[in-house]
Amino acid sequence: MGRIVVAGLGAGDVPAIDQRVWAMLDQVDLVIFRTEIHPSAAAARLEIVGRKPSVAFESFDPLYERAETFEQLYREMAEKIVEASRSMAGTILYLVPGSPLVAERSVDILRESMADLVEVIPGVSFLELVWSALRIDPFASGVTMTDARDFPSHAKLNCGPFLLTQVWSKQILSEVKLAVANPKEAKAVVLQRLGTSEEHIEELLWDDLDRLVDPDHLTTIYIERIPAAPGPALVELFDIIARLRNECPWDREQTHESLVSHLLEESYEVIDVIEKLGKAGDEERIAKLFGELEGELGDLLVQVYFHSNLASEEGWFDLSDVADTVISKLIRRHPHVFTELEVSSSEEVIANWEEIKKTQEGRESVLEGIPESLPVLMLVSKLLRKATAVGIEIPPVEVSVGAVSRVWEDLSVGALSGRSELSRQFGELLWWIANLAKEIGIDLESALRSRSKDFVEVIEAAES
């Protein structure tokens, strides 16, 4: 079986091949270029031929056209090198752009599969030219280096700086651009063909990335800073909750049960601000309420983190599991968004939800998942909505109005006797009112809450 030596061509027009390659060139029978579409590849071939005219050459350039993914491409490259080494006793020299130890997936795969037979000779990567052009120290700046296709996930975790490699197509540029929803004043430095006579460096506004840049295999992008995504703050909140559980006596004592009242309180405070927003008139009042809503949502988020932390301590699940579960649920319950299914109305969406819960989630009854602790008016409204899913015909508005009038008349004329019968009849009255509210599209809980707040103002006026 032949020996495999991997070396780099260096960056730029002039080959920067390590002297150790020339020292062992007499043992080389085959030279394989990962790609000859590189500024120094032609010069490297000429120099090798000048030193050893009998050597054979191959290139993996034809593989690029038929590979469906880069991972598949790089694995095929590694497999072909291994296959070639099995059919010869001499040495194979595999030459890659830049350094074989920087952003060379085919080399990684080759080393994993043939660790004992592969020798890697370090080289000069394109990164030295990048740092020189940008005039930055990568360690001092804390730059994150990543494949451009992975940028969307990194953009959720920090603000930069970033160095994006493998920016070879307009599609990749578009994906990079769309990864930042609100770029504001963000800019990017585009570095192309560094170390060659066609070197080009330009700073562009974020929106111009996929409009003004013609990318190629020698394109790199440097981004000093992007607007903060929620990622870093969410990670910091996770760390703070964990620290509170360890260091605060009150937080250490809490359980899922002890936090229920806090969860309810924070939920109602969020609802309170939202309802005030619906009545706010002037811009100043709206701005103030949105500030309050931000704070109340933060308090509610703490409850989610706290319960997840408790469950993690007990070995049940953690915050990531919570996110994964709800992601799966949202995708599963929205096939009209994530698959080819088409819907024509929100009513059809709701009908699909019920079917998904039954067939995919294994629910035997439409009543599963309805909390017993729901406020009773909300419970009635939810039961009425569920009834339609099992074919129960809900009485129309006219029937509801008639029933409300009939029950009210019985109560008014004192036709009933006994507290239990009165209680039953009041329940009947409230049920028909709830059905009437549903039929005309009114949320009974919100309506009664609004009326209660009006009455609070009456009481306050009386007190003053």
C-alpha positions in Angstrom: 0.0 0.0 0.0 1.3 3.4 -0.9 2.2 6.3 1.4 0.0 9.4 1.3 1.6 12.9 1.9 -0.6 15.9 2.2 0.8 19.4 1.6 -0.5 22.9 0.9 0.1 25.2 -2.1 0.0 28.3 0.1 -2.0 31.4 -0.8 -1.6 33.7 -3.7 0.1 33.5 -7.1 3.4 32.0 -6.0 3.4 28.4 -4.6 4.5 28.3 -1.0 5.2 24.5 -0.8 7.2 23.3 2.1 10.8 22.2 1.4 10.1 18.8 2.9 8.0 18.1 -0.2 10.9 18.7 -2.6 13.1 16.5 -0.4 10.9 13.5 -0.9 9.7 14.2 -4.5 11.8 11.4 -5.9 9.5 8.9 -4.0 6.3 10.5 -5.5 4.6 8.6 -8.3 1.3 10.5 -8.3 0.4 14.1 -7.6 -3.3 14.9 -6.9 -4.6 18.5 -6.8 -7.8 19.0 -4.9 -8.4 21.7 -7.4 -6.3 23.3 -10.1 -8.5 26.4 -10.0 -6.0 28.1 -7.8 -3.6 30.9 -8.6 -0.5 28.9 -7.9 -1.6 25.4 -9.1 -0.2 25.8 -12.6 3.2 27.1 -11.3 3.4 24.3 -8.8 2.8 21.7 -11.6 5.6 23.2 -13.7 8.0 23.2 -10.8 7.2 19.5 -10.0 7.6 18.5 -13.6 10.9 20.3 -13.8 12.1 18.3 -10.7 10.6 15.0 -11.7 9.3 14.7 -15.4 7.9 11.2 -15.0 5.4 12.0 -12.2 1.7 11.5 -13.0 -1.0 14.2 -12.2 -4.7 14.1 -11.4 -7.2 16.7 -10.3 -10.5 16.4 -8.4 -12.1 19.3 -10.3 -14.5 17.0 -12.3 -16.0 15.7 -9.0 -17.3 19.2 -8.1 -19.9 19.1 -10.9 -21.7 15.9 -9.9 -21.5 16.1 -6.1 -24.8 16.9 -4.4 -23.2 18.2 -1.1 -19.8 19.3 0.0 -19.6 16.5 2.6 -20.3 14.0 -0.1 -17.7 15.6 -2.3 -14.9 15.6 0.3 -15.7 12.0 1.3 -15.4 10.9 -2.4 -12.0 12.7 -2.6 -10.7 10.9 0.4 -12.0 7.5 -0.9 -10.3 8.0 -4.3 -7.0 8.8 -2.6 -7.2 5.7 -0.4 -8.2 3.6 -3.4 -5.2 4.9 -5.4 -2.8 4.2 -2.5 -4.0 0.6 -2.4 -3.0 0.0 -6.1 0.6 1.4 -5.8 3.7 1.0 -3.7 5.0 4.6 -4.1 4.0 7.9 -2.6 0.9 9.9 -3.4 1.3 13.7 -3.0 -2.1 15.4 -2.3 -1.8 19.2 -2.8 -4.6 21.4 -1.4 -5.0 25.2 -1.5 -3.5 27.1 1.4 -2.7 24.9 4.3 -3.9 21.3 4.7 -4.7 22.1 8.3 -7.1 25.0 7.7 -10.6 24.5 6.4 -9.7 21.3 4.5 -12.5 18.8 5.2 -11.1 16.2 2.7 -7.9 16.1 4.7 -9.8 15.6 8.0 -11.7 12.7 6.5 -8.5 11.2 5.1 -6.7 11.3 8.4 -9.7 9.7 10.2 -9.7 6.8 7.8 -6.0 6.3 7.2 -4.3 7.7 10.2 -1.2 5.4 10.1 -0.5 6.0 6.4 -1.2 9.7 6.1 1.5 12.4 6.7 0.5 16.0 6.8 3.0 18.7 6.1 1.8 22.1 7.5 1.6 25.0 5.1 0.8 28.7 4.8 -2.9 29.3 4.8 -4.9 32.2 3.4 -5.5 33.4 6.9 -2.1 35.1 7.1 -3.0 37.2 4.1 -6.5 38.0 5.7 -5.0 39.2 9.0 -2.4 41.3 7.1 -5.1 42.9 4.9 -7.4 43.7 7.8 -4.5 44.7 10.1 -5.9 42.8 13.0 -4.6 40.2 15.5 -7.1 37.4 15.5 -6.4 36.5 19.1 -6.7 40.1 20.3 -9.9 40.7 18.3 -11.6 37.4 19.3 -12.7 36.8 15.8 -14.9 33.8 15.1 -13.9 31.9 11.9 -16.6 29.9 10.3 -17.9 28.4 7.0 -20.3 31.0 5.6 -23.1 28.4 5.6 -22.8 28.1 9.3 -23.0 31.9 9.9 -26.8 31.9 10.6 -26.3 29.8 13.7 -23.3 31.7 14.9 -25.1 35.0 14.3 -27.7 34.0 17.0 -25.0 33.5 19.6 -22.7 36.6 19.4 -22.2 39.9 17.7 -18.8 39.3 16.1 -16.3 39.8 14.8 -16.7 37.0 12.2 -14.5 35.8 9.3 -16.6 33.8 6.8 -14.9 31.4 4.5 -16.2 29.3 1.5 -18.2 32.3 0.2 -18.2 31.0 -3.4 -21.8 31.7 -4.6 -24.6 34.3 -4.7 -26.8 31.9 -2.8 -24.4 31.7 0.1 -24.2 35.5 0.1 -28.0 35.8 0.3 -28.1 33.3 3.2 -25.5 35.4 5.0 -27.4 38.6 4.4 -30.8 37.2 5.5 -29.2 35.7 8.7 -29.3 39.2 10.2 -32.9 40.4 10.4 -32.2 44.1 11.3 -28.7 44.9 10.2 -29.1 48.7 10.9 -25.6 50.1 10.2 -23.8 46.8 9.8 -21.1 46.6 7.2 -18.9 43.8 5.7 -15.4 43.8 4.3 -15.2 41.6 1.2 -11.7 40.1 0.5 -11.1 38.5 -2.8 -8.1 36.8 -4.5 -5.7 37.9 -1.8 -2.0 37.5 -2.8 -2.8 37.7 -6.5 -2.6 40.4 -9.1 -6.4 40.6 -9.0 -6.6 41.2 -5.2 -9.7 43.2 -4.3 -10.8 44.5 -0.8 -14.0 46.5 -0.4 -16.2 47.5 2.5 -19.9 47.3 1.8 -23.2 48.1 3.5 -25.0 44.9 4.6 -27.9 45.2 2.1 -25.4 45.4 -0.8 -23.7 42.0 0.0 -25.5 39.9 -2.6 -26.0 42.7 -5.0 -22.5 44.1 -5.6 -20.3 41.1 -4.9 -19.4 38.6 -7.6 -18.2 35.7 -5.4 -15.6 33.0 -6.3 -13.6 30.3 -4.6 -11.2 32.9 -3.3 -13.8 35.1 -1.5 -13.8 35.7 2.2 -15.9 38.1 4.3 -15.0 39.9 7.5 -17.8 41.3 9.7 -16.7 43.4 12.6 -20.1 43.6 14.3 -23.8 42.8 13.8 -26.7 43.9 15.9 -27.2 41.8 19.1 -29.4 38.7 18.6 -31.3 37.3 21.6 -28.8 34.4 21.9 -26.2 36.0 24.2 -28.8 37.4 26.6 -30.6 34.1 26.8 -27.4 32.3 27.6 -26.6 34.8 30.3 -30.1 34.5 31.8 -29.6 30.7 31.9 -26.3 31.2 33.9 -28.0 33.7 36.3 -30.8 31.3 37.1 -28.4 28.5 37.8 -26.3 30.8 40.0 -29.4 32.0 42.0 -30.3 28.3 42.6 -26.8 27.8 44.0 -26.3 31.0 46.0 -29.7 32.5 47.0 -31.4 30.9 50.0 -34.9 31.8 48.8 -34.3 30.5 45.2 -32.8 27.3 46.6 -36.0 26.6 48.5 -38.3 26.8 45.5 -40.1 23.9 43.9 -42.4 23.5 40.9 -45.4 23.7 43.3 -44.2 26.8 45.2 -43.7 28.7 42.0 -47.2 28.1 40.7 -48.6 31.3 42.3 -45.7 33.3 40.8 -46.3 31.8 37.4 -50.0 32.8 37.5 -49.2 36.3 38.8 -46.6 37.0 36.1 -49.0 35.7 33.4 -51.8 38.0 34.6 -49.4 41.0 34.7 -48.5 40.3 31.1 -52.2 40.1 30.2 -52.9 43.3 32.1 -50.4 45.3 30.1 -51.6 43.9 26.8 -55.2 44.9 27.6 -54.0 48.4 28.5 -52.3 48.6 25.2 -55.5 47.9 23.4 -57.0 51.1 25.0 -53.9 53.3 24.8 -54.5 56.4 22.7 -51.4 58.6 22.4 -47.9 57.6 21.3 -46.3 58.4 24.7 -48.7 56.1 26.5 -48.1 53.3 24.0 -44.3 53.6 24.3 -44.6 53.5 28.1 -46.8 50.4 27.9 -44.5 48.6 25.5 -41.7 49.2 28.0 -43.8 47.6 30.7 -44.7 44.7 28.4 -41.0 44.1 27.8 -40.4 43.9 31.6 -43.4 41.7 32.3 -42.5 39.2 29.5 -39.0 39.1 31.1 -40.6 38.1 34.4 -42.6 35.4 32.7 -39.5 34.1 30.9 -37.8 33.7 34.3 -40.5 31.3 35.3 -39.8 29.2 32.2 -36.1 29.2 32.9 -36.7 28.4 36.6 -39.0 25.4 36.0 -36.6 24.1 33.3 -33.7 24.5 35.8 -35.5 22.6 38.5 -36.4 19.8 36.0 -32.8 19.6 34.9 -31.6 19.2 38.5 -34.0 16.3 38.9 -32.8 14.7 35.7 -36.0 15.1 33.7 -35.2 17.7 31.0 -33.4 21.0 30.5 -34.1 24.2 28.7 -32.8 22.9 25.4 -35.2 20.0 25.6 -38.1 22.4 26.2 -37.1 24.4 23.1 -36.6 21.2 21.0 -40.0 19.9 22.0 -41.9 23.1 21.1 -40.0 23.4 17.8 -41.0 19.9 16.9 -44.6 20.6 17.9 -44.8 23.9 15.9 -43.4 22.2 12.8 -45.7 19.2 13.2 -48.8 21.3 13.8 -48.1 23.6 10.8 -47.8 21.3 7.8 -49.3 24.2 5.7 -46.1 26.1 6.4 -43.4 23.5 6.5 -44.8 21.0 3.9 -46.8 21.2 0.7 -50.2 21.0 2.4 -52.5 23.9 1.4 -55.2 25.5 3.6 -57.8 28.1 2.7 -58.8 29.5 6.1 -57.9 29.6 9.8 -60.9 27.3 10.5 -59.2 24.6 8.3 -56.0 25.2 10.2 -57.8 24.5 13.5 -59.4 21.4 12.1 -56.0 20.1 11.0 -54.6 20.8 14.5 -57.3 18.5 16.0 -56.6 15.8 13.5 -52.8 16.0 14.1 -53.3 15.8 17.9 -55.4 12.7 17.4 -53.3 10.8 14.7 -49.7 12.0 15.3 -49.8 12.7 19.0 -51.9 9.8 20.0 -54.6 11.7 21.9 -57.7 9.6 22.4 -60.0 12.5 23.2 -60.3 16.2 22.2 -60.5 16.9 26.0 -56.9 15.8 26.5 -54.6 18.7 27.2 -57.3 21.0 28.7 -56.1 22.1 32.1 -58.4 21.4 35.0 -57.3 24.6 36.7 -58.5 26.9 33.9 -60.7 29.8 35.0 -64.2 28.5 34.5 -65.2 31.0 31.8 -62.2 30.1 29.8 -62.9 26.4 30.4 -66.5 26.7 29.0 -65.2 28.6 25.9 -62.6 26.0 25.2 -65.1 23.1 25.7 -67.4 24.8 23.2 -64.6 25.0 20.6 -63.7 21.4 21.2 -67.3 20.2 20.8 -67.4 21.1 17.1 -64.4 18.7 16.6 -66.6 15.7 17.6 -69.6 16.7 15.6 -71.7 18.4 18.2 -73.8 21.2 16.8 -73.5 24.4 18.8 -76.8 26.3 19.0 -76.8 29.4 16.8 -77.1 33.0 18.1 -80.9 33.1 17.9 -81.2 30.0 20.1 -78.7 31.3 22.6 -80.5 34.6 22.9 -83.8 32.8 23.4 -82.3 30.5 26.0 -80.7 33.4 27.9 -84.1 35.2 28.0 -86.0 32.1 29.1 -83.6 31.3 32.0 -83.4 34.9 33.1 -87.2 35.1 33.2 -87.4 32.0 35.4 -84.9 33.5 37.8 -86.6 36.9 37.7 -90.1 35.7 38.6 -88.8 33.4 41.4 -90.1 30.3 39.7 -87.3 28.2 41.3 -86.9 27.1 44.9 -83.9 25.8 46.7 -80.3 26.9 46.5 -79.1 23.9 44.5 -81.7 24.6 41.8 -80.9 28.3 41.7 -77.2 27.4 41.4 -77.9 24.9 38.6 -80.0 27.5 36.7 -77.4 30.2 37.1 -74.9 27.7 35.6 -77.3 27.2 32.7 -77.6 31.0 32.2 -73.8 31.4 32.2 -73.4 28.5 29.8 -75.8 30.1 27.3 -74.1 33.4 27.6 -70.7 31.8 27.0 -72.2 30.0 23.9 -73.6 33.4 22.7 -70.2 35.0 23.2 -68.5 32.3 21.1 -71.0 32.5 18.3 -70.5 36.3 17.9 -66.7 36.1 18.4 -66.3 37.7 21.8 -63.8 36.4 24.4 -65.9 36.2 27.5 -63.0 36.4 29.9 -61.7 39.6 28.3 -65.1 41.1 28.1 -65.9 40.5 31.8 -62.4 41.7 32.8 -63.0 44.9 30.9 -66.3 45.5 32.6 -64.7 44.8 36.0 -62.1 47.4 35.3 -64.8 49.9 34.4 -66.3 49.2 37.8 -63.0 49.7 39.5 -63.0 53.2 38.2 -66.5 53.7 39.6 -65.3 52.6 43.0 -62.2 54.8 42.9 -64.4 57.8 41.9 -66.7 57.1 44.9 -63.7 56.9 47.2 -62.4 60.2 46.1 
